[in-house]
Amino acid sequence: MVKAIVGANWGDEGKGKITDMFAETSDVVIRFQGGANAGHTIINDYGKFALHLLPSGAFFPHITNIIGNGVALNISALIKELSTLKAAGVPAPRLIVSERCQILMPYHVQLDTYEEERLSDRQFGSTKSGIAPFYSDKYAKVGIQVCELFDEALLRERLKTVCGIKNVLLEHLYHKPLLDPIKLFDELMVSRDQIAPYVGDALGFVKNALAEGKSVLLEGQLGSLKDPDFGIYPFTTSSSTLAGFGCIGAGVAPGDISEVIAVTKAYSSAVGAGDFVSELFGDEAQELRSRGGDAGEYGATTGRPRRVGWFDAVASRYGCRVQGATGVVLTAIDVLGYLDEIKVCTGYEIDGKVTEDFPVTPLLNRAKPVYTVLPGWKTNIRGVTSYKELPKEAKDYVDFIESQIKVPIILVSTGPKRHEIIRDRHGS
C-alpha cells in the first residue's frame, strides 16, 4: 500500500508534521522530488528540525528512508542534515540514496544565483539552491547520476563535457570565473566517500517492500500551485509537485497509490514570486505572519518572510483536484483565534466576471478576490485534540472549507507539535 502526502497550495502547508505523523505507522518513507530548496519543519521529543532532503521518517528507527531518483541530491546538504540529527541525539536513520538519483552540483547553485542577478527585477523568486539549472541539466542529459561517482573514467569525461558547456555561459553571459573539471572531480571524490554507505538499489528495495505488503509513504515537497505544468508557471519549481510524479520519482506503479492526502492551511501562505489573489498586505499581513506557527511565517530554508492571505478556496479546490486528493488535512487553524471575522476567497473576478475555477496564469494576473465572511471564534484553541471541544464558529469554518474544496477533511491540526491534532471530526 502506498500513501502520498502532498501540498494543496504553494507549499508551506505544514506537511512536515503530517508526514512525520503518518510515517510512524509506515515501513518506508520516500522523498520523490525537489531538493534542498524547501524544508519540512518537524517538532518532536528531540527538538525542532527543518528537514530539506531527509525524509520525515528519519526520526523512527523502524523506517527505511529513501531519497528517490526524482530528487535533486545536494550531497553536502544531506551530510549536514545527518550531522545535525546526530548532534541532537537522534539515532542514525536507516537511509537509502537511489543510485539513479542525480547530483546537484556546485555550479548549479552558482548558475541559479547568477541568473537571478541577471534578471534583476524580473527574477522568479528563486531560493538560489540550484534547482532550475539542475533539472535543466537532467532533461538535457548532461546531469551526473550518483552511480557515475563510482566510475572514475566515465565521470572525468562527463565533467569535461559539461564544464565546456557551462564555461561558455559563465564567460560570455554572466562574466564569472570558469569551472575547472579537475577540481570538480576531486570534490566529487570526497562526496562519493561521504555518500557511499547510503547508496543502493532503491527501486528494487521499494518493489520488494510492496511485494511483501509493506506500507510506503511518499513525501512531496512544495504544493500543487508550484507544479511546472499545473501551477502558476513560470513562478513554479522545476520538478512536478504532484502525487502522480511519485510513480516516477520513487518508482512505484500508478495502481499502487491507494491514498493521496493533500495538506492545506486554514489560511494561505507562500514564498516566492507569482500571483497570490487573496494576499494580505501591511499591518494585517504582519499580524497574521507573526502569529503563524511557533516562529511565525518565515521560510524553513531561506528565512524569508512568507506572503500570507485569507484561505483561497478557488486555489485549494484546484490544488486538491490536480493532486487527485482522497482526503485533506487542515493545518494551523489555531492561528486564526485572534480574529473577529475571517474571510474566505470563494471566487475570482476576472474582467468583470466571477469564476470559481482556477485560471491559467495570464488570467490569474487579472483576478480579484471575491470573499465570503465568516465569524471568528475569538479564543485560543491551540492543542485541542477533541473536535467537540472546538467552538461552534471554528467547526463551522472547517465545515465551510470542506464544502468549498469538495474533499473530506480527515484531520485538523491545532498546533505544530505531534500531539496537537484532531483525528476524528465525527466522533470525539
N, C-alpha and C positions, 0 to 999 in steps of 0.2 A: 504494500500500500504506500502510495506517495501523496504527501500533502504539501502544498505550496503556500508560503506566506509572502505576500507581495503588498506593495503600496498602491492605494487607490488614487493618489493625488500627485503632488510634486516631489514626493519624498518627505522625510522628517515627520512621518505619521506616528512614530512610536513603535516601529516594527521590532526593534531590538528586544524590548521587554516581552513582546508577544512571541517572537521566535524562541527566546530563552524559555518561556513558559511551555510552549509546545515541544521544545527539544527534550524536556525532562522525560517525556514518555516516548521518545523516538530512539531508534537504534543508530541511525545515520543522519547527519545534517550536512547539506551541501550548499556552498556558495556557488551560484551558477553563472554570474555575470558581473560586470563592473570591476572596479579596482579600489584603490585606497583613497579615492576622491570623495567618499562619503562614509559616515560612520554610524554604527548602531550602538546606542547607549544602553548599558545594562547595569543595574544596581542589584547586588546580591550580598551574601554574607562576607565575601572577600573585600567588597568595596564597590566603587563606581568605576566602570570601564567604558571606553569608546573603542569598539572593535571596528577595524577598517577592512581587514582581509580575512581574519579568522572567523569561521562560522560561529554562530551563537551557541552551539553545543559545546564550546571549549571548556566550560566550567563543570561538565558532567563526565566523570571517569568512564562511564559505561558507553559513551557515544564515540563513534568513529566520525571525525570531522573531515570533510573533503573540500579542497579547493578545486573546483571543476575546470574543465578545459575552456570554458567560456569566460574565465576571469582574466583580467589584466594583472599579472603577478608582479608586484614590486617586491623583490626578494628582501631588500634591506628593510622595507617597512614591515614585512612579515616577521623577520627575525627580531625586530624591535618590539613588536607586539608580544611575541613569545617571551621575551625577556621581561617585559612589563608584568605579565601574568606570573612569571616565576618570582619576581621581586615581591609581589603581593601575597605569596604563599599559595598560589593556585597550582595544584598538581599538573604536571606536563600533560597536555591534551593528546589524545590519540588522533594523529593527523596524517592524511594522505594528500599530497600535491600531485595532481594529474601530470603524467609525463607528457601529455599533449597540450598542457597549458602553455601559453606564450608569455614571454618575459617583457615587462615594462622596463625599457632601457633608460639610462640617464638622459640620453638625447631626446627621448620623448618628452620628458619634463622641460628640458631646455626649449624645444621647439614650441611646446604649448605656451610657455611664458613669452617667448619672442613674438609669437603670433598675436597674443592678446595685446602686447605692447604696440605692435604694428597697427592693429585695428583701432587702438585708442578708444574714442567714444563710441565706436561701432562694435565693441567686443561683445562676446556671448556670455560673459559672466563665468568663465571657466574657473575651476579651482586650481588650475595650473599644475595638475597632478599628472599630466601626460596622457590623459585618456583618449582624446581625439587623435593625436598622432599615433598612438599605439594601435587603435582599431583601424586607422587608415593603412598602417603597415601590414596588419594581419590580413586584410582583404586585398591588399596589393601584392601579397605573398612575399613580402620581404621581412616578415617578423621572425623572431627567434623562439623556437619551442624549447621547453625545459629539456627534453630528451637530447637536443643538439649540444647541450653543455658537455655531454659525455662522449662526443665525437670531435676531438680537437681539430683534426684536419678540416672537417666539414665546417666547424664553427669559424675557423680563421678565414675560410673562403667566403662564408656568408657575411662576416663583418667587413671584409674588404669591399664586397659589392655594395652593402647598404651605406657604408661611410662615403663611398663615391657619390651616391645619390644625395645624401644629406649635406655633404660639403658644398655642393652646388647651391643649395638653398642658403646655407649658412654664410657663404661668401657673397653671393650676389643679391639675395633678398634681405637677409637680416644683418649682414655685415658684422658677423660674430666669429669667434675663434673656430677653427676647423676641428673635426674629430680625428683621433688617432686610433686606427683599428688595433694596433699592438697594445696600447694602453687599455682599450676596452676589453680585449681578450684577457689580459691579466686580471682586470677587475672581475670578469665573469668567472674566472677560475676560483677566486675567493668565494663568490656567490655560490658556485657549484658545491664547494665543500660545506657551506652552511646549509644548503637545501637538500643535499644528498640523502640524509637519513629519512626524509619525508616523501621522497619521490616514489611513485608507484603506479600501477595499472588501476587507476580509479574506475574506469569503465567496467573492467572485469569484476572489481570488488562490488560495485553497485548492482550489476546484473546478478551476481551470485547471492547478494543480500536479498534481493527481491524474490529470487527463486526459493529462498529459504523462508519467505514470509516475513522478513524484517520490515520495520516501519522506517520510511525515509522521509525526511523533511527538506524541502527546497527553500532556500533563503534568498529572496530577491533584494536588490539594492535600488534606492530611489523609488519612483512610482510611475503610474500609467502615463501621466502628462509629461514625463521626461523621456518617453519612448521615442526613438527617432522616426518611427513610422506613424504612430497614432497620437503622439504628443504634440507639444507646442513648437514644432520644428520651425526654425533651426535652433531654438533655445532649449535644446534637449541634451541628454547624454549621448554617447556613441555606441552603446550596446542596448539590446532590447531589454526593457524592464518588465516584460510580460511573463506570466507563468508559463505560457506556451514555449518560451525560449528555454525554459528549464529542460525540455526534452533534448535540446541541442547542447546547452552549456553544461549539463550534468550527465547526459547520456541515458535518459530514461525514455521509454516509449510513451507516446501520447495517451494510450489507453491505461497506462499505469497511474496517472494522476487522478485520484478519486475526489480530492477536495482542493479548492482554491480559496484561501482565506485572505480577503482584502482588508487592509488596515487603513482607517481614516480617523483624523482628529475631529473633535467636536467643534473646532473652528479650523481655519485654514492657515497654513504657513508654507513658505517656500524660500529657497536660497537660489540666487542667480537671476539672470535677466529673463524677459518674456512677459507676455500679458497675464495679468492676475486680476480678474474682473472684480472680485469682492474685497480687494485690498484696502486696508485702513492706513491712514497717514497721521503724522503729528502726534499730539498727546494721546489720542485714542489708541493709536497703534503702539506707542511706547508703553502704555499701561498694560495692554494685553501681552506684549512681548515680555515685559518684566515679570509677569505672573506665570508665564508658561514653563512648566516643569520646575525642577529643583534649582536650575541655574539660569532660568529664562530661555528665551528663544534665540539661541546662538548656535551656529553650525558646529557639529561634533568634530569635523575635520578642519575647517578654516577658522572657526571662531567668529565668522561674520554674523552680524545681526540678521535674523531671518525676517523676511517680509511676512506680515500677518494680516488676516482679514476674517470676515464672517464666513461661516460654513457655506461652501458653494455646492449646492445640491445638483446643479447642472453638470459641473465638472466631476463631482463624485459619482453620480449615476453613470456617466460615461466611462469613468475610470473603472468602475466595477464591471461594466459591460464588456470592455475590451479585455479585461483580465479573465472573464468567464467566472466571476466570483460565485461561490456557492454559499458563502457566509461572510459577514463583516464583523470586525472588531472596532468598536468606537472608543477612542482613547481621549484622555485629558479633559473629560467633562468637568472635573473638579475645578479646572482653571476658570470656568465661567461663573463661579459662585458669587462674584462681586457685582454682577450686572443687574440693573433694574429690569431691563428688557434686552432681548437677544434677537438679532436679525439673522435670517437665513436667506441666501440668494437662491431664489426659486425659478428665475428666468433671466434671459438676456434680451435687452432691447438693442436691435441692430437695424439701423436705417429706418427707425420708426416702427418696426415690427418686433413683437415679443416672441421669442422661441424658448423652448425647454430642451432643445437639442444642442449639444456642444459642437461648435462650428470649426471649420478649418482656420488656419492662422490668419489669413487676410481679413476674414470676417470677425475673428476674435479681436483683432486690433480695434474694431469699431464698436465692440459690445459695451453696454452699460448695464449695471446690475438692477434687477427687479427684486425687491425684498418682501418677505413675509416677516412680520414682527411677532415674537412670542414673549410671554412674561418670563423674567428671571426668577430664581428661587432664593437669592439673597441669603445664602447660608453656606457654611463650609461642609462639603461632602467628601473631603479628602479621606481616602482609606475605607470608605463604606464598602462592605462586601455583600450586603443583602439588598436586593432590589426593592423590597418592600419598605426599607428604611430611607429610600430616596424621597425627597419632597415631590409632591404631585407635579409641580412645574418641571422638574428635572425628568420625570418619567414621560411627561407629555412631549418634552423636547426630543427624547430618544425615539418615541413613537413617531413623531413628525418626521424626523430624519429617515427612519426606516421606510415610511410611506413614500418619501421622495426618491430614495435610491433604489427602491424596489428589490432589495436583497435582505434576507433576515439578519438582524444584528444579534449575534450569538454571544458576545461578551462585551462588557462595558468596563473600561479601565478608569479607576478613580484616583490614580496616582502613579508615580514612576516605579515604585517598588513591586517586587514579585507578587506579594500577597494582596496588593491594593487593586482588586478586580472583582467584578460581579460576574459569576459564572452561570447563573440561572435566572433569567429575567422573569420566567413564568412560574418559578417555584418559590424558593425562599428569597 
